Amino acid sequence: MTGLVIDNDDHRLLRESVAKIASKYGHEYYAERSRRGEHIDELWSELGQAGLLGVHLPEEYGGGGAGMSELAIVIEELAAHGMPLLITVISPAICGSILNKHGSPEMKAKWLPGIADGSLKMAFALTEPDAGSNSHNVSTTARKEGDGWVVSGGKYYISAADECDALLLVARDGDLATDERKALSLFVVPLDSPGLTLQRIDTALTSPDRQFTVFLDNVRLGPDSLIGKAGAGLRQVFAGLNPERILAAALCTGVGRYAVGKAGEYARQRQVWSTPIGAHQGIAHPLAESYIAVEMARLVMMRAAELFDADADAAEAANIAKFAAAEAGLKALDQAIQTHGGNGLSREYGLADLWFVIRLMRTAPVSREMVLNYVAQHSLRLPDSY
């Protein structure tokens, strides 16, 4: 299936390079590592050495000098081979983009080459139990002490924290914030910092990227830990939020492609009363609808990436892409499971164990309700609802 997204020569070669590596591992590798609580170090290392993790980062810092469109291809193609890796959205995309946009030259030189080649990983620590969608209202606080800072608080549902070298932490600036002004500051916090501990959250996800609560008890940070300007963190965070939405969409469309592809193959081969089940419209039409929805989501996802790469306002497109892709990916996976009948719940067919990962994408990194709020208020110019 070629689909509606037509790659140029560079994009086609990039997609082929990702597919060549991904096909060596495949969904069973991903699923087995997930079930055993292990990471995908070999795959990650190979992707990094091939220049695929940092394809969007500047060449001077070890990247490929391309853009979000290229990283979207990498993430989608991995997911299309049954490997929706949350860490690809977090470390290279969110953290790499924020550091590239707002980090000092010294901070970029320290972190970006390792993020690009896969030898370093960074987790994004924003969400808190009482400040989920309301990122203005984080309570984790950083206070100036000497020439550095002391940070205390907690973060919740931080993906892949245990496999990372540092956190990109969003904190309330205790010296600059007031009741009227929600000043935030961003910091790079090494994972081995005294006072920082992790507690795993037990979830139903089948993923090598696990979820954690992060506790920070008077964690001391040096002056070189601050990203950009103190108190300007909210604006700085947005350098990572549109990429996060675009690449979450790419992950979802990749799973959608994977699911529709497997269902189509099964429907062509599986016979009941000497007839392939795909000949029946009760099977064929829902799969055709799923294919249409996935392809439409792919188009808006790539359009959002193009707008971002052109330094245009990509917020509307990024939100729409994330919404459409999460809906389409989940629908495609559900229909693929239904097409397989009882086999759809068997590990052998590699579908059901992706359910909670793709279901998560309707809630994170931004909920479908918050996307609808954004479109209502910004696109339709309706009164604010919150």
QUIHU-V826484 format. One record per pair of residues at least 12 apart in sequence whose C-alpha atoms are under 10 Angstrom apart, sorted by the first residue. I is the first residue (numbers start at 1). J is the second residue. D is the distance in whole Angstrom. If there is no record, write none. Layout:
i:j:d
I:J:D
I:J:D
This chain:
i:j:d
1:257:9
1:260:10
1:261:8
1:291:10
3:257:9
3:291:9
3:292:9
3:294:9
3:295:6
3:296:10
3:298:9
3:299:10
4:292:9
4:294:10
4:295:6
4:296:8
4:298:8
4:299:7
5:295:8
5:296:9
5:298:7
5:299:6
5:300:10
5:302:8
6:299:10
7:73:10
10:70:9
11:69:9
11:70:7
11:73:8
11:74:10
12:73:9
14:52:8
14:55:10
14:70:8
14:71:10
14:73:8
14:74:8
14:77:10
15:70:9
15:73:6
15:74:7
15:75:10
15:76:9
15:77:7
15:78:9
16:73:10
16:74:10
16:77:9
17:47:10
17:50:9
17:52:9
17:74:9
17:77:10
18:47:8
18:50:9
18:52:8
18:73:8
18:74:6
18:75:9
18:76:10
18:77:6
18:78:7
18:81:10
19:74:9
19:77:6
19:78:7
19:80:9
19:81:8
21:43:8
21:46:8
21:47:8
21:50:9
21:78:9
22:43:8
22:46:10
22:47:9
22:74:10
22:77:8
22:78:6
22:79:9
22:80:9
22:81:6
22:82:9
22:83:8
23:78:9
23:81:7
23:82:10
24:43:9
24:81:10
25:40:10
25:42:9
25:43:7
25:78:10
25:81:9
25:82:10
25:83:9
26:43:10
26:78:9
26:79:10
26:80:10
26:81:6
26:82:6
26:83:7
27:78:9
27:79:9
27:80:9
27:81:6
27:82:4
27:83:6
27:84:9
27:258:10
27:349:10
27:350:7
27:351:9
27:353:10
27:354:10
28:81:10
28:82:8
28:83:9
28:347:9
28:348:9
28:349:9
28:350:7
29:43:10
29:82:9
29:83:9
30:43:9
30:81:10
30:82:8
30:83:6
30:84:9
30:85:9
30:206:9
30:207:8
30:208:7
31:82:9
31:83:8
31:206:7
31:207:7
31:208:8
31:347:9
31:350:8
31:353:7
31:354:9
32:206:9
32:207:9
32:208:9
33:206:9
33:207:8
33:208:6
33:209:10
34:205:9
34:206:6
34:207:5
34:208:4
34:209:8
34:210:9
34:353:10
35:205:10
35:206:7
35:207:8
35:208:8
35:353:10
36:206:10
36:207:10
36:208:9
37:206:9
37:207:8
37:208:6
37:209:9
37:210:8
38:163:10
38:207:9
38:208:6
38:209:9
38:210:10
39:160:10
39:163:8
39:207:9
39:208:5
39:209:7
39:210:9
40:85:9
40:208:7
40:209:9
41:118:9
41:119:10
41:163:10
43:118:10
44:85:10
44:87:10
44:88:9
44:117:9
44:118:6
44:119:9
45:117:7
45:118:6
45:119:7
46:117:9
46:118:8
47:74:9
47:116:9
47:117:8
47:118:7
48:63:10
48:114:9
48:115:8
48:116:6
48:117:4
48:118:5
48:119:8
48:120:10
49:116:9
49:117:6
49:118:7
49:119:9
50:116:10
50:117:8
50:118:10
51:63:7
51:64:7
51:116:7
51:117:6
51:118:9
52:64:8
52:70:9
52:71:8
52:73:10
52:74:7
52:75:9
52:92:10
52:116:8
52:117:8
52:118:9
53:70:10
53:71:7
53:74:8
53:75:9
53:88:7
53:89:10
53:91:9
53:92:6
53:93:9
53:96:10
53:114:10
53:115:7
53:116:5
53:117:7
53:118:7
54:66:9
54:67:9
54:70:10
54:71:8
54:88:10
54:91:10
54:92:6
54:93:9
54:96:8
54:112:8
54:113:8
54:114:9
54:115:7
54:116:4
54:117:7
54:118:8
55:67:7
55:68:8
55:69:10
55:70:7
55:71:6
55:72:10
55:74:9
55:92:9
55:116:7
55:117:10
56:68:6
56:69:8
56:70:7
56:71:6
56:72:9
56:92:8
56:93:8
56:96:9
56:97:9
56:116:9
56:309:10
57:71:10
57:92:8
57:93:9
57:96:7
57:97:8
57:100:7
57:112:8
57:113:9
57:115:9
57:116:7
58:100:8
58:112:9
58:113:9
58:116:9
59:113:9
59:116:10
60:108:10
60:109:9
60:112:10
60:113:9
61:100:9
61:105:10
61:108:7
61:109:6
61:110:9
61:111:9
61:112:6
61:113:5
61:114:9
61:115:10
61:116:8
62:109:9
62:112:7
62:113:5
62:114:8
62:115:9
62:116:6
62:117:7
63:112:8
63:113:7
63:114:10
63:115:9
63:116:6
63:117:8
64:116:8
66:309:9
67:305:8
67:306:8
67:308:8
67:309:6
67:310:9
68:93:8
68:97:10
68:243:7
68:246:8
68:247:8
68:302:9
68:304:9
68:305:5
68:306:7
68:307:9
68:308:7
68:309:6
68:310:10
69:243:10
69:246:9
69:247:9
69:250:10
69:301:9
69:302:6
69:303:9
69:304:8
69:305:5
69:306:6
69:307:9
69:308:8
69:309:7
70:302:9
70:305:9
70:306:10
70:309:10
71:88:9
71:89:9
71:92:9
71:93:8
71:243:10
71:246:10
71:247:8
71:250:9
71:305:9
72:88:10
72:89:9
72:93:9
72:243:9
72:246:7
72:247:6
72:248:9
72:249:9
72:250:6
72:251:8
72:254:10
72:301:8
72:302:8
72:305:8
73:247:9
73:250:7
73:251:9
73:254:9
73:302:9
74:88:9
74:247:10
74:250:9
74:251:9
74:254:10
75:88:7
75:89:8
75:247:7
75:248:9
75:249:9
75:250:6
75:251:6
75:252:9
75:253:10
75:254:8
76:247:8
76:248:9
76:249:8
76:250:5
76:251:5
76:252:8
76:253:7
76:254:4
76:255:8
76:256:10
76:257:9
76:258:10
76:298:9
77:250:9
77:251:8
77:253:9
77:254:6
77:255:9
77:257:9
77:258:9
78:250:10
78:251:8
78:254:7
78:255:9
78:258:10
79:250:8
79:251:6
79:252:8
79:253:8
79:254:4
79:255:5
79:256:9
79:257:8
79:258:7
80:250:10
80:251:8
80:252:9
80:253:8
80:254:4
80:255:5
80:256:7
80:257:6
80:258:5
80:259:8
80:260:10
80:261:9
81:254:8
81:255:8
81:257:9
81:258:6
81:259:10
82:254:8
82:255:7
82:256:10
82:257:9
82:258:6
82:259:8
82:350:8
82:351:9
82:354:8
83:207:9
83:208:10
83:251:9
83:254:9
83:255:8
83:258:9
83:354:9
84:207:8
84:208:10
84:209:10
84:248:9
84:250:9
84:251:6
84:252:8
84:253:10
84:254:8
84:255:7
84:354:8
84:357:8
84:358:9
85:207:8
85:208:8
85:209:7
85:248:10
85:251:8
85:357:9
86:159:7
86:160:8
86:207:8
86:208:9
86:209:6
86:210:9
86:247:10
86:248:8
86:251:8
86:357:9
87:121:8
87:122:9
87:123:8
87:124:10
87:159:7
87:160:7
87:161:10
87:163:9
87:164:9
87:208:9
87:209:7
87:210:10
88:121:10
88:244:10
88:247:9
88:248:10
88:251:9
89:123:10
89:124:10
89:240:10
89:243:8
89:244:6
89:245:9
89:246:9
89:247:6
89:248:7
89:250:9
89:251:8
90:121:9
90:122:7
90:123:6
90:124:6
90:125:10
90:158:10
90:159:8
90:160:9
90:168:10
90:240:9
90:243:10
90:244:7
90:247:9
90:248:10
91:115:7
91:116:9
91:118:9
91:120:9
91:121:6
91:122:5
91:123:6
91:124:7
91:160:9
91:164:9
91:166:10
91:167:9
91:168:9
92:112:9
92:114:10
92:115:6
92:116:7
92:117:10
92:118:9
92:120:10
92:121:8
92:122:8
92:123:10
93:115:10
93:239:10
93:240:7
93:241:9
93:242:10
93:243:6
93:244:7
93:246:10
93:247:8
94:122:9
94:123:9
94:124:7
94:168:9
94:237:9
94:238:9
94:239:8
94:240:4
94:241:7
94:242:9
94:243:6
94:244:6
94:245:10
94:247:9
95:111:10
95:112:9
95:115:9
95:121:9
95:122:7
95:123:7
95:124:7
95:125:10
95:167:9
95:168:7
95:169:10
95:188:10
95:237:9
95:239:9
95:240:7
95:241:10
95:243:10
95:244:10
96:108:9
96:111:8
96:112:7
96:113:10
96:115:7
96:116:8
96:121:10
96:122:8
96:168:10
96:239:10
96:240:8
97:112:9
97:236:10
97:237:10
97:238:10
97:239:6
97:240:6
97:241:9
97:242:10
97:243:8
97:244:10
98:168:9
98:186:10
98:227:9
98:228:10
98:236:7
98:237:7
98:238:8
98:239:5
98:240:5
98:241:9
98:243:10
99:111:8
99:112:8
99:168:9
99:186:10
99:188:9
99:227:7
99:228:9
99:236:9
99:237:10
99:239:9
99:240:9
100:112:8
100:239:9
100:240:10
101:227:10
101:228:9
101:236:8
101:237:10
101:239:7
101:240:9
102:186:10
102:227:6
102:228:5
102:229:8
102:233:10
102:236:7
102:237:9
102:239:8
103:186:10
103:187:10
103:188:10
103:225:10
103:226:8
103:227:5
103:228:6
103:229:9
103:236:10
104:224:9
104:226:9
104:227:7
104:228:7
104:229:10
106:224:9
107:188:9
107:224:8
107:225:8
107:226:9
107:227:8
107:228:10
111:165:10
111:166:10
111:188:10
119:164:10
119:165:9
120:163:9
120:164:7
120:165:6
120:166:9
121:160:9
121:161:9
121:163:7
121:164:5
121:165:6
121:166:7
121:167:9
122:160:9
122:161:8
122:162:10
122:163:8
122:164:5
122:165:6
122:166:5
122:167:5
122:168:7
122:169:10
122:188:9
122:189:9
122:190:9
122:191:9
123:158:7
123:159:7
123:160:6
123:161:6
123:162:9
123:163:9
123:164:6
123:165:8
123:166:6
123:167:5
123:168:6
123:169:8
123:188:10
123:189:10
123:191:10
124:155:10
124:157:10
124:158:7
124:159:8
124:160:9
124:161:8
124:164:10
124:166:9
124:167:6
124:168:5
124:169:6
124:170:8
124:188:10
124:240:10
125:154:9
125:155:6
125:156:8
125:157:8
125:158:6
125:159:9
125:161:9
125:166:10
125:167:6
125:168:6
125:169:5
125:170:6
125:171:9
125:186:10
125:187:10
125:188:10
125:189:10
125:213:10
125:214:8
126:138:8
126:140:9
126:154:10
126:155:7
126:156:8
126:157:9
126:158:8
126:167:10
126:168:8
126:169:6
126:170:5
126:171:8
126:186:10
126:237:9
127:140:10
127:154:9
127:155:6
127:156:6
127:157:7
127:158:7
127:169:10
127:170:9
127:213:10
127:365:10
128:140:8
128:153:9
128:154:7
128:155:5
128:156:5
128:157:8
128:158:9
128:213:9
128:214:9
129:154:8
129:155:7
129:156:6
129:157:9
129:213:9
130:155:10
130:156:9
131:155:9
131:156:9
132:155:10
132:156:9
132:157:10
132:364:10
132:365:10
132:366:9
132:367:10
133:364:9
133:365:9
133:366:7
133:367:8
133:370:8
135:170:9
135:171:10
135:172:10
135:182:10
135:184:9
135:234:8
135:237:10
136:170:10
136:171:10
136:172:8
136:181:9
136:182:6
136:183:8
136:184:8
136:233:10
136:234:7
137:171:10
137:172:8
137:182:7
137:183:10
137:184:9
138:153:9
138:154:9
138:155:9
138:170:8
138:171:7
138:172:6
138:173:10
138:182:9
138:183:10
138:184:8
139:152:9
139:153:7
139:154:8
139:155:9
139:170:10
139:171:7
139:172:6
139:173:9
139:174:10
140:152:6
140:153:4
140:154:6
140:155:8
140:169:9
140:170:8
140:171:5
140:172:6
140:173:9
140:174:9
140:184:10
140:215:10
140:216:8
141:153:6
141:154:9
141:170:9
141:171:5
141:172:5
141:173:6
141:174:6
141:175:9
141:177:10
141:184:9
141:185:9
141:216:10
141:218:10
142:170:9
142:171:6
142:172:6
142:173:5
142:174:6
142:175:8
142:176:10
142:184:9
142:185:8
142:186:9
142:187:9
142:218:9
142:219:9
142:220:9
142:221:9
143:171:10
143:172:9
143:173:6
143:174:5
143:175:6
143:176:9
143:218:10
143:220:10
144:173:9
144:174:8
144:175:7
144:176:10
144:220:10
144:221:10
144:223:10
145:220:9
145:221:9
145:222:10
145:223:10
146:222:9
146:223:9
147:221:9
147:222:7
147:223:6
147:224:9
148:220:7
148:221:6
148:222:4
148:223:5
148:224:8
148:225:8
148:226:9
149:173:10
149:174:10
149:187:10
149:218:9
149:219:8
149:220:6
149:221:5
149:222:7
149:223:7
149:225:9
149:226:9
150:174:10
150:216:9
150:217:9
150:218:5
150:219:5
150:220:5
150:221:6
150:222:9
151:169:10
151:171:8
151:172:9
151:173:9
151:174:9
151:187:10
151:189:10
151:195:9
151:196:10
151:216:7
151:217:7
151:218:5
151:219:5
151:220:6
151:221:8
152:171:9
152:172:10
152:195:9
152:196:9
152:215:8
152:216:5
152:217:5
152:218:5
152:219:6
152:220:9
153:171:9
153:172:10
153:196:10
153:214:8
153:215:6
153:216:5
153:217:7
153:218:8
153:219:9
154:171:10
154:196:9
154:197:10
154:198:10
154:213:7
154:214:5
154:215:5
154:216:6
154:217:9
155:169:9
155:170:9
155:171:10
155:198:10
155:212:8
155:213:6
155:214:5
155:215:7
155:216:8
156:198:10
156:199:10
156:200:10
156:201:9
156:211:8
156:212:6
156:213:5
156:214:6
156:215:9
157:199:10
157:200:9
157:201:7
157:210:9
157:211:5
157:212:5
157:213:6
157:214:8
158:198:10
158:200:9
158:201:9
158:209:10
158:210:8
158:211:5
158:212:5
158:213:6
158:214:7
159:200:10
159:201:10
159:208:10
159:209:6
159:210:6
159:211:5
159:212:6
159:213:9
160:200:10
160:207:10
160:208:8
160:209:5
160:210:5
160:211:6
160:212:8
161:191:8
161:198:8
161:199:10
161:200:9
161:209:8
161:210:8
161:211:7
161:212:7
161:213:9
161:214:8
162:191:8
162:197:10
162:198:8
162:199:9
162:200:9
162:209:9
162:210:8
162:211:9
162:212:8
162:214:10
163:191:9
163:208:10
163:209:8
163:210:9
164:190:9
164:191:7
165:188:10
165:189:9
165:190:6
165:191:6
165:192:8
166:187:10
166:188:6
166:189:5
166:190:4
166:191:5
166:192:8
166:193:9
167:187:8
167:188:6
167:189:5
167:190:6
167:191:7
167:214:10
168:186:7
168:187:6
168:188:5
168:189:6
168:190:9
168:225:10
168:226:10
168:227:9
169:185:8
169:186:6
169:187:5
169:188:6
169:189:7
169:225:10
169:226:10
169:227:10
169:233:10
170:184:7
170:185:6
170:186:5
170:187:7
170:188:9
170:233:7
170:234:9
170:236:10
170:237:8
171:183:9
171:184:6
171:185:5
171:186:6
171:187:8
171:231:9
171:233:8
171:234:10
172:184:5
172:185:6
172:186:9
172:231:8
172:233:9
172:234:10
173:185:6
173:186:9
173:230:7
173:231:6
173:232:9
173:233:9
174:231:9
175:230:9
175:231:9
176:230:8
176:231:6
176:232:10
177:231:8
181:231:10
182:231:8
182:232:10
182:233:10
182:234:9
183:230:8
183:231:5
183:232:7
183:233:7
183:234:7
184:229:10
184:230:7
184:231:5
184:232:6
184:233:5
184:234:6
184:235:9
184:236:9
184:237:9
185:226:7
185:227:8
185:228:8
185:229:7
185:230:5
185:231:5
185:232:6
185:233:4
185:234:8
185:235:10
185:236:9
185:237:9
186:225:8
186:226:6
186:227:5
186:228:8
186:229:8
186:230:7
186:231:8
186:232:8
186:233:5
186:234:9
186:236:8
186:237:8
187:221:8
187:222:10
187:223:10
187:224:9
187:225:5
187:226:5
187:227:5
187:228:9
187:230:9
187:233:9
188:221:9
188:222:10
188:224:9
188:225:5
188:226:7
188:227:7
189:219:9
189:220:9
189:221:7
189:222:10
189:225:7
189:226:9
190:221:9
190:225:9
193:216:9
193:219:7
193:220:8
193:221:8
194:216:9
194:217:8
194:218:8
194:219:6
194:220:8
194:221:10
195:215:8
195:216:6
195:217:5
195:218:6
195:219:5
195:220:8
196:214:7
196:215:6
196:216:5
196:217:6
196:218:8
196:219:7
196:220:10
197:212:10
197:213:8
197:214:6
197:215:5
197:216:7
197:217:8
198:211:10
198:212:6
198:213:6
198:214:5
198:215:6
198:216:9
199:211:9
199:212:5
199:213:5
199:214:6
199:215:8
200:212:4
200:213:6
200:214:9
201:213:7
203:356:9
204:353:10
204:355:9
204:356:7
204:357:9
205:353:8
205:354:8
205:355:8
205:356:5
205:357:6
205:358:9
205:359:9
205:360:9
206:352:10
206:353:6
206:354:7
206:355:8
206:356:7
206:357:7
207:353:9
207:354:8
207:356:9
207:357:7
238:315:10
241:315:9
241:318:9
241:319:10
241:365:9
241:366:9
242:304:9
242:305:9
242:308:8
242:313:10
242:314:7
242:315:6
242:316:9
242:317:9
242:318:6
242:319:8
242:322:10
243:304:9
243:305:8
243:308:8
243:314:9
243:315:10
243:318:8
244:318:9
244:319:10
244:322:9
244:364:10
244:365:7
244:366:9
245:301:9
245:304:9
245:305:10
245:315:9
245:317:9
245:318:6
245:319:6
245:320:9
245:321:7
245:322:5
245:323:9
245:361:10
245:364:9
245:365:7
245:366:8
246:300:9
246:301:6
246:302:8
246:303:9
246:304:7
246:305:7
246:308:9
246:314:9
246:315:10
246:317:8
246:318:5
246:319:8
246:320:9
246:321:7
246:322:6
246:323:10
246:325:9
247:301:8
247:302:10
247:304:10
247:305:9
247:318:9
247:321:9
247:322:8
248:301:9
248:318:10
248:321:9
248:322:6
248:323:10
248:325:8
248:326:8
248:358:10
248:361:7
248:362:10
248:364:9
248:365:8
248:366:10
249:297:8
249:298:8
249:300:9
249:301:6
249:302:9
249:304:10
249:318:8
249:319:9
249:320:9
249:321:6
249:322:5
249:323:8
249:324:8
249:325:5
249:326:7
249:327:10
249:328:10
249:329:9
249:361:8
250:297:9
250:298:7
250:301:7
250:302:8
250:305:10
250:321:9
250:322:8
250:325:7
250:326:9
250:329:10
251:322:10
251:325:8
251:326:9
251:329:9
251:357:10
251:358:8
251:361:9
252:294:9
252:297:9
252:298:9
252:321:10
252:322:8
252:323:10
252:324:9
252:325:5
252:326:6
252:327:9
252:328:8
252:329:5
252:330:8
252:332:10
252:333:10
252:357:9
252:358:7
252:359:10
252:361:7
252:362:10
253:293:9
253:294:6
253:295:8
253:296:9
253:297:7
253:298:6
253:299:10
253:301:9
253:321:10
253:322:10
253:324:9
253:325:6
253:326:8
253:327:10
253:328:7
253:329:6
253:330:9
253:332:9
253:358:10
254:294:9
254:298:9
254:325:9
254:329:8
255:294:9
255:325:10
255:326:10
255:328:9
255:329:6
255:330:8
255:332:8
255:333:7
255:351:10
255:354:8
255:355:10
255:357:10
255:358:8
256:290:8
256:291:8
256:293:9
256:294:6
256:295:9
256:297:10
256:298:10
256:325:8
256:326:9
256:327:10
256:328:7
256:329:4
256:330:7
256:331:8
256:332:5
256:333:6
256:334:10
256:336:9
256:358:9
257:290:9
257:291:8
257:294:7
257:295:9
257:298:10
257:328:10
257:329:8
257:332:8
257:333:9
258:329:9
258:332:9
258:333:8
258:336:9
258:350:10
258:351:9
259:287:10
259:290:9
259:291:10
259:329:8
259:330:9
259:331:10
259:332:6
259:333:5
259:334:8
259:335:8
259:336:6
259:337:8
259:350:9
259:351:7
259:354:10
260:287:7
260:288:9
260:290:7
260:291:7
260:294:9
260:329:9
260:331:10
260:332:6
260:333:7
260:334:10
260:335:8
260:336:6
260:337:10
260:339:10
261:287:10
261:291:9
261:332:10
261:336:9
262:333:10
262:336:7
262:337:10
262:339:10
262:340:9
262:349:8
262:350:9
262:351:9
263:278:9
263:283:10
263:284:10
263:287:8
263:332:9
263:333:9
263:335:8
263:336:5
263:337:8
263:338:9
263:339:6
263:340:7
263:344:9
263:349:10
263:351:10
264:277:10
264:278:8
264:283:10
264:284:9
264:287:8
264:288:9
264:291:10
264:336:8
264:339:9
264:340:10
265:278:9
266:278:8
266:336:9
266:339:8
266:340:7
266:349:10
267:279:8
267:280:9
267:283:8
267:284:8
267:287:10
267:336:10
267:339:7
267:340:8
270:339:10
270:340:9
277:339:9
277:340:10
278:339:9
282:339:10
283:335:9
283:336:10
283:338:9
283:339:7
283:340:10
284:339:9
286:331:9
286:332:9
286:335:7
286:336:9
286:338:10
286:339:9
287:331:9
287:332:7
287:333:10
287:335:7
287:336:8
287:339:8
288:332:10
289:328:9
289:331:9
289:332:9
289:335:10
290:327:10
290:328:7
290:329:8
290:330:9
290:331:6
290:332:5
290:333:9
290:334:10
290:335:8
290:336:9
291:328:8
291:329:10
291:331:10
291:332:7
292:328:9
292:332:10
293:324:8
293:325:8
293:327:8
293:328:5
293:329:8
293:331:9
293:332:8
294:324:8
294:325:7
294:326:9
294:327:9
294:328:5
294:329:7
294:330:10
294:331:9
294:332:8
295:325:9
295:328:9
296:321:9
296:324:8
296:325:8
296:328:9
297:320:9
297:321:6
297:322:8
297:323:9
297:324:5
297:325:5
297:326:9
297:327:9
297:328:7
297:329:9
298:321:8
298:324:9
298:325:7
298:328:10
299:321:8
299:325:10
300:317:7
300:318:8
300:319:10
300:320:7
300:321:5
300:322:9
300:324:8
300:325:9
301:317:7
301:318:7
301:319:9
301:320:8
301:321:5
301:322:7
301:323:10
301:324:9
301:325:8
302:317:9
302:318:9
302:321:8
303:317:7
303:318:9
303:321:9
304:316:8
304:317:5
304:318:5
304:319:9
304:320:9
304:321:7
304:322:10
305:317:9
305:318:8
305:321:10
315:374:9
315:375:10
315:378:10
316:371:9
316:374:8
316:375:7
316:378:8
316:379:7
317:375:10
318:371:10
319:366:9
319:367:10
319:368:9
319:370:9
319:371:6
319:372:9
319:374:8
319:375:8
320:368:10
320:371:7
320:372:9
320:374:9
320:375:8
321:371:10
322:361:8
322:362:8
322:364:10
322:365:9
322:366:8
322:367:9
322:368:8
322:371:8
323:361:9
323:362:7
323:363:10
323:366:9
323:367:8
323:368:6
323:369:9
323:370:10
323:371:7
323:372:8
324:362:10
324:368:9
325:358:10
325:361:9
325:362:9
326:358:7
326:359:8
326:360:9
326:361:6
326:362:5
326:363:9
326:364:10
326:368:9
327:358:9
327:359:9
327:361:9
327:362:7
327:368:9
328:358:10
329:355:10
329:358:7
329:359:9
329:361:9
329:362:10
330:354:10
330:355:8
330:356:9
330:357:9
330:358:6
330:359:6
330:360:10
330:361:9
330:362:8
331:358:10
331:359:10
333:351:7
333:352:8
333:354:8
333:355:7
333:358:8
333:359:10
334:351:9
334:352:9
334:355:8
336:351:8
336:352:9
337:349:9
337:350:10
337:351:6
337:352:7
337:355:10
373:385:7
373:386:9
